Structure formats: C-alpha cells, structure tokens
C-alpha cells in the first residue's frame, strides 16, 4: 500500500475565497485568471513552497476533459510529481475546475451581464 497525502484542508481553506472571486468575475478571462491563481496557491500550500507554478503552467479548458491543463514543464518537475502523484490534489483541482467551468459557461451564455458591469 502506498502512502497518500491529503491536502483537503488546504483546498478547503482556499475554497471560500475562490468562490468569492468567481462571483466577482466579470468575464470568462477573469474566471480563467482566478482559477490559475487559486491552483498556484494550492500547490504552494500543499508543497510548503517547494512547487511554484507560473501563471502559464495552469490553464482552464472549459470544453475539454479534464477541464484543466498543467504544463508538461511543471509536470516534469520532481517537486511537482512528488506532491501530485502521492496526494488527492487531482480531486481538489478537479473540484475547483468544476466550479470555474460552471461560472465560465454562465458568463459565456450571458455576455450582457458582463457588458453591464463594464459600463457601470
């Protein structure tokens, strides 16, 4: 049996702020940006600062499965692999991606809401 680390606590600490940012998002680009920041912070917390993902290392892909992509460069890192492969980070990132995709699709279907926020 292999050792499995749980970072659910770190994910739960970030979740309220992430949900707040999703509700404040004014465009689909905001949703992508807030997702990237949240996942980068999750990895910082989970790895105790050993994994520093760059903004370009993470991308939300609402029409794909899975709905996120982590760059090959990041995945090739030993530090990344050590926390990713022996933990529940896949499930946590998937949960965050599900929330982001739902809000992304909502904003994409309702561009007039985005336009009205911009005009205010």
C-alpha positions as CSV (number, residue, x, y, z in Angstrom):
1,X,0.0,0.0,0.0
2,X,1.4,3.4,-1.0
3,X,1.4,6.5,1.2
4,X,-1.2,9.0,0.2
5,X,-1.2,12.6,1.4
6,X,-4.3,14.6,1.8
7,X,-4.4,18.3,1.0
8,X,-8.2,18.7,1.5
9,X,-7.6,21.1,4.4
10,X,-5.6,23.4,2.2
11,X,-8.2,23.2,-0.5
12,X,-11.0,23.9,2.0
13,X,-9.1,27.0,3.2
14,X,-8.8,28.4,-0.3
15,X,-12.4,27.5,-1.4
16,X,-14.3,30.4,0.2
17,X,-12.0,33.0,-1.3
18,X,-12.1,31.2,-4.7
19,X,-15.9,31.1,-4.7
20,X,-16.0,34.8,-3.8
21,X,-13.6,35.6,-6.7
22,X,-15.8,33.5,-9.1
23,X,-18.8,35.6,-8.1
24,X,-16.8,38.8,-8.7
25,X,-15.6,37.6,-12.1
26,X,-16.8,40.0,-14.8
27,X,-15.6,38.0,-17.8
28,X,-14.6,34.5,-18.8
29,X,-11.0,35.7,-18.8
30,X,-11.4,36.7,-15.1
31,X,-12.6,33.2,-14.4
32,X,-9.5,31.7,-16.0
33,X,-7.2,34.1,-14.2
34,X,-8.8,33.5,-10.7
35,X,-8.6,29.7,-11.3
36,X,-4.9,29.9,-12.2
37,X,-4.2,32.0,-9.1
38,X,-6.1,29.6,-6.8
39,X,-4.4,26.5,-8.1
40,X,-1.0,28.1,-7.9
41,X,-1.7,29.0,-4.3
42,X,-3.0,25.4,-3.6
43,X,0.3,23.9,-4.9
44,X,2.3,26.4,-2.8
45,X,0.4,25.4,0.3
46,X,0.5,21.7,-0.4
47,X,4.2,21.7,-1.2
48,X,5.1,24.1,1.6
49,X,6.6,26.4,-1.0
50,X,8.5,23.8,-3.0
51,X,6.3,24.0,-6.0
52,X,5.9,27.4,-7.6
53,X,3.7,27.2,-10.6
54,X,3.9,30.0,-13.1
55,X,0.7,31.6,-14.4
56,X,1.3,29.9,-17.7
57,X,1.7,26.4,-16.1
58,X,-2.1,26.2,-15.4
59,X,-5.0,26.7,-17.8
60,X,-8.7,26.2,-17.5
61,X,-10.1,24.4,-20.5
62,X,-13.9,24.5,-20.2
63,X,-14.6,22.5,-23.3
64,X,-12.1,19.7,-22.6
65,X,-11.9,16.7,-20.3
66,X,-10.4,17.2,-17.8
67,X,-11.3,20.9,-17.8
68,X,-7.8,22.0,-16.8
69,X,-4.3,21.5,-18.1
70,X,-1.0,21.6,-16.2
71,X,2.0,22.3,-18.4
72,X,4.5,19.5,-19.3
73,X,7.2,21.7,-17.8
74,X,5.5,21.7,-14.4
75,X,4.7,18.0,-14.6
76,X,8.3,17.2,-15.4
77,X,9.4,18.8,-12.1
78,X,10.3,16.3,-9.4
79,X,8.8,18.5,-6.7
80,X,5.5,18.7,-8.6
81,X,5.4,14.9,-9.2
82,X,6.1,14.2,-5.6
83,X,3.0,16.1,-4.4
84,X,0.8,15.4,-7.4
85,X,1.3,11.6,-7.6
86,X,1.0,10.9,-3.9
87,X,-1.9,13.0,-2.9
88,X,-5.5,14.0,-3.5
89,X,-4.6,17.1,-5.5
90,X,-6.1,15.8,-8.7
91,X,-9.5,15.6,-7.0
92,X,-9.1,19.0,-5.4
93,X,-8.0,20.7,-8.6
94,X,-10.9,18.9,-10.4
95,X,-13.4,20.3,-7.8
96,X,-12.0,23.9,-8.3
97,X,-12.2,23.4,-12.1
98,X,-15.8,22.3,-11.9
99,X,-16.7,25.4,-10.1
100,X,-14.8,27.6,-12.5
101,X,-16.2,25.9,-15.6
102,X,-19.8,26.3,-14.3
103,X,-19.2,30.1,-13.8
104,X,-17.3,30.4,-17.1
105,X,-20.2,28.9,-19.0
106,X,-22.7,31.1,-17.2
107,X,-20.7,34.2,-18.2
108,X,-20.3,32.9,-21.8
109,X,-24.1,32.4,-22.1
110,X,-24.8,35.8,-20.6
111,X,-22.4,38.4,-22.1
112,X,-24.9,41.2,-21.5
113,X,-24.2,40.8,-17.7
114,X,-20.5,41.3,-18.4
115,X,-21.2,44.3,-20.6
116,X,-23.5,45.9,-18.0
117,X,-20.8,45.6,-15.3
118,X,-18.2,47.2,-17.7
119,X,-20.5,50.2,-18.3
120,X,-21.1,50.9,-14.7
